[in-house]
Amino acid sequence: MFISSAFAQTAGGDTQSTIMGLLPLVLMFVVLYFVMIRPQMKRQKEHKAMVEALAKGDEVVTAGGFLGKVTRIAEVYIGVELASGVEVQMQRSAVVQVLPKGTIK
């Protein structure tokens, strides 16, 4: 006939070959963790600490690229003076960087 004889495989299987088959997947996850996930968590922690440490008078750069001086601080929002007489209210998380004092003239 057209169908060839089939031979049954052993039921036990080879445990060592199964582990060796999963090794590249596990190794790839470990490398991904140390190259991508861990540094991102570190940046998030640093940003959170910076935003919580904001004080009145700090000079900041916002996510939109504006430079300004913090004039008011609330729980979620801060007031930032962009120019004399121009003050905007924004979320604390929009602050990207705190500049050294005297940067903005």
Residue frames relative to the residue before (quaternion, step in Angstrom):
aa qw qx qy qz dx dy dz
M 1.0000 0.0000 0.0000 0.0000 0.00 0.00 0.00
F 0.6603 -0.5318 0.3773 0.3725 3.53 -1.38 -0.10
I 0.6586 0.4978 -0.3050 0.4749 3.60 1.19 -0.41
S 0.3200 -0.7545 0.5417 0.1869 3.53 -0.79 1.06
S 0.6192 -0.5513 0.4090 0.3813 3.52 -1.22 0.39
A 0.2635 -0.7594 0.5769 0.1453 3.59 -0.97 0.86
F 0.2155 -0.7613 0.5992 0.1224 3.51 -1.00 0.81
A 0.4081 -0.7181 0.5111 0.2376 3.59 -0.82 0.99
Q 0.4066 -0.6927 0.5357 0.2604 3.54 -1.05 0.80
T 0.6095 -0.5366 0.4149 0.4104 3.52 -1.22 0.32
A 0.4975 -0.6943 0.4449 0.2693 3.56 -0.96 0.87
G 0.6029 0.6140 -0.3493 0.3707 3.60 1.09 -0.62
G 0.2141 -0.7810 0.5558 0.1877 3.62 0.84 -0.80
D 0.4129 -0.6974 0.5300 0.2495 3.55 -1.24 0.41
T 0.3572 -0.7679 0.4985 0.1850 3.57 -0.43 1.27
Q 0.6435 0.5373 -0.3290 0.4347 3.58 0.96 -0.79
S 0.6680 0.4834 -0.3157 0.4696 3.61 0.94 -0.76
T 0.6047 0.5439 -0.3542 0.4617 3.61 1.13 -0.58
I 0.6578 0.4926 -0.3036 0.4822 3.59 0.95 -0.86
M 0.6614 0.4987 -0.3073 0.4683 3.59 0.93 -0.82
G 0.6279 0.5338 -0.3302 0.4602 3.58 1.14 -0.56
L 0.7015 0.4457 -0.2577 0.4928 3.59 1.12 -0.69
L 0.5021 0.6942 -0.4071 0.3168 3.59 1.19 -0.45
P 0.6745 0.4783 -0.3335 0.4530 3.68 0.78 -0.78
L 0.6330 0.5315 -0.3302 0.4559 3.59 1.04 -0.71
V 0.6649 0.4861 -0.2930 0.4855 3.58 0.94 -0.89
L 0.6477 0.5185 -0.3107 0.4638 3.58 0.95 -0.85
M 0.6418 0.5194 -0.3171 0.4666 3.58 1.00 -0.80
F 0.6488 0.5054 -0.3176 0.4720 3.62 0.97 -0.77
V 0.6417 0.5202 -0.3257 0.4599 3.60 0.95 -0.82
V 0.6601 0.4884 -0.3047 0.4826 3.60 0.92 -0.87
L 0.6365 0.5264 -0.3210 0.4634 3.60 0.95 -0.83
Y 0.6369 0.5306 -0.3274 0.4535 3.60 0.97 -0.81
F 0.7430 0.4179 -0.2397 0.4646 3.60 0.78 -0.98
V 0.6978 0.4619 -0.2796 0.4707 3.61 1.09 -0.55
M 0.8235 0.2439 -0.1071 0.5008 3.62 0.91 -0.81
I 0.7455 0.4455 -0.2540 0.4257 3.59 0.61 -1.08
R 0.6941 0.4933 -0.2881 0.4380 3.60 0.77 -0.98
P 0.6731 0.4707 -0.3249 0.4688 3.67 0.83 -0.79
Q 0.6299 0.5278 -0.3394 0.4576 3.62 1.03 -0.70
M 0.6432 0.5060 -0.3251 0.4738 3.59 0.97 -0.78
K 0.6339 0.5294 -0.3251 0.4606 3.59 1.03 -0.77
R 0.6529 0.5036 -0.3102 0.4732 3.62 0.97 -0.85
Q 0.6435 0.5197 -0.3252 0.4583 3.59 0.96 -0.80
K 0.6512 0.5109 -0.3124 0.4662 3.57 0.97 -0.83
E 0.6575 0.5030 -0.3083 0.4687 3.62 0.96 -0.84
H 0.6518 0.5118 -0.3155 0.4623 3.60 0.97 -0.84
K 0.6442 0.5232 -0.3190 0.4578 3.57 0.96 -0.85
A 0.6568 0.5022 -0.3054 0.4723 3.59 0.98 -0.86
M 0.6444 0.5203 -0.3173 0.4620 3.60 1.00 -0.81
V 0.6742 0.4917 -0.2949 0.4655 3.60 0.90 -0.92
E 0.6656 0.4948 -0.3070 0.4668 3.61 0.99 -0.75
A 0.7007 0.4691 -0.2657 0.4673 3.59 1.14 -0.61
L 0.3768 0.7317 -0.4949 0.2788 3.63 1.22 0.10
A 0.0580 -0.7893 0.6112 0.0057 3.53 -1.04 0.86
K 0.6425 -0.5099 0.4062 0.4027 3.52 -1.29 0.39
G 0.7688 0.3283 -0.2570 0.4850 3.58 -0.87 0.96
D 0.5026 0.6389 -0.4345 0.3878 3.61 1.22 -0.16
E 0.3061 -0.7193 0.5924 0.1947 3.56 -1.10 0.72
V 0.0504 -0.8399 0.5377 -0.0540 3.54 -0.65 1.16
V 0.2874 -0.6763 0.6424 0.2175 3.51 -1.43 0.28
T 0.2798 -0.7752 0.5448 0.1550 3.58 -0.83 0.98
A 0.6851 -0.4759 0.3561 0.4210 3.55 -1.32 0.19
G 0.6651 0.4975 -0.2965 0.4715 3.58 1.17 -0.54
G 0.5774 -0.6164 0.3588 0.3974 3.58 1.29 -0.08
F 0.4815 0.6654 -0.4400 0.3632 3.59 1.25 0.13
L 0.2509 -0.7219 0.6245 0.1610 3.54 -1.19 0.73
G 0.1990 0.7966 -0.5525 0.1430 3.57 -0.86 0.86
K 0.4481 -0.6621 0.5372 0.2689 3.50 -1.39 0.14
V 0.4456 -0.6893 0.5068 0.2636 3.57 -0.89 0.96
T 0.1166 -0.8150 0.5668 0.0311 3.58 -0.77 1.10
R 0.7911 0.0977 -0.0458 0.6021 3.60 1.10 -0.66
I 0.1080 -0.7823 0.6108 0.0571 3.54 -1.10 0.72
A 0.0257 -0.7665 0.6417 -0.0093 3.53 -0.95 0.99
E 0.7657 -0.3622 0.2599 0.4636 3.56 -1.30 -0.11
V 0.8204 0.1771 -0.0531 0.5411 3.58 0.73 -1.09
Y 0.7821 0.3129 -0.1417 0.5199 3.59 1.05 -0.80
I 0.1547 -0.7514 0.6310 0.1158 3.53 -1.30 0.46
G 0.3502 -0.6893 0.5853 0.2441 3.56 -1.26 0.47
V 0.0723 -0.7980 0.5982 0.0053 3.57 -0.82 1.02
E 0.2673 -0.7477 0.5896 0.1478 3.55 -0.84 1.03
L 0.2394 -0.8007 0.5391 0.1044 3.56 -0.52 1.24
A 0.7547 -0.0355 0.0378 0.6540 3.58 1.14 -0.76
S 0.6623 -0.4881 0.3334 0.4605 3.59 -1.18 0.21
G 0.8190 0.1857 -0.1845 0.5106 3.54 -0.72 1.15
V 0.6774 0.4268 -0.2909 0.5237 3.62 1.26 -0.07
E 0.0885 0.7978 -0.5861 0.1105 3.54 -0.38 1.27
V 0.1185 -0.7791 0.6134 0.0521 3.55 -0.97 0.90
Q 0.3129 -0.7130 0.5940 0.2021 3.51 -1.26 0.49
M 0.0720 0.8036 -0.5841 0.0888 3.58 -0.84 0.98
Q 0.6171 -0.5369 0.4202 0.3928 3.51 -1.30 0.25
R 0.5917 -0.5818 0.4261 0.3603 3.55 -1.14 0.65
S 0.6614 0.5394 -0.3113 0.4180 3.58 0.98 -0.83
A 0.5738 0.5947 -0.3821 0.4137 3.61 1.24 -0.22
V 0.5482 0.5891 -0.4061 0.4330 3.60 1.25 -0.16
V 0.2291 -0.8000 0.5472 0.0906 3.53 -0.75 1.14
Q 0.8158 -0.0032 0.0634 0.5748 3.56 0.98 -0.85
V 0.2699 -0.7119 0.6210 0.1863 3.56 -1.16 0.66
L 0.2912 -0.7810 0.5363 0.1325 3.55 -0.72 1.17
P 0.5845 -0.5512 0.4380 0.4034 3.59 -1.20 0.34
K 0.6054 -0.5661 0.4097 0.3808 3.59 -1.11 0.65
G 0.7927 0.3074 -0.2435 0.4667 3.57 -1.06 0.84
T 0.4340 0.7009 -0.4652 0.3226 3.60 1.22 0.12
I 0.7307 0.3441 -0.1975 0.5556 3.56 0.98 -0.88
K 0.1740 -0.7933 0.5778 0.0801 3.55 -0.75 1.06
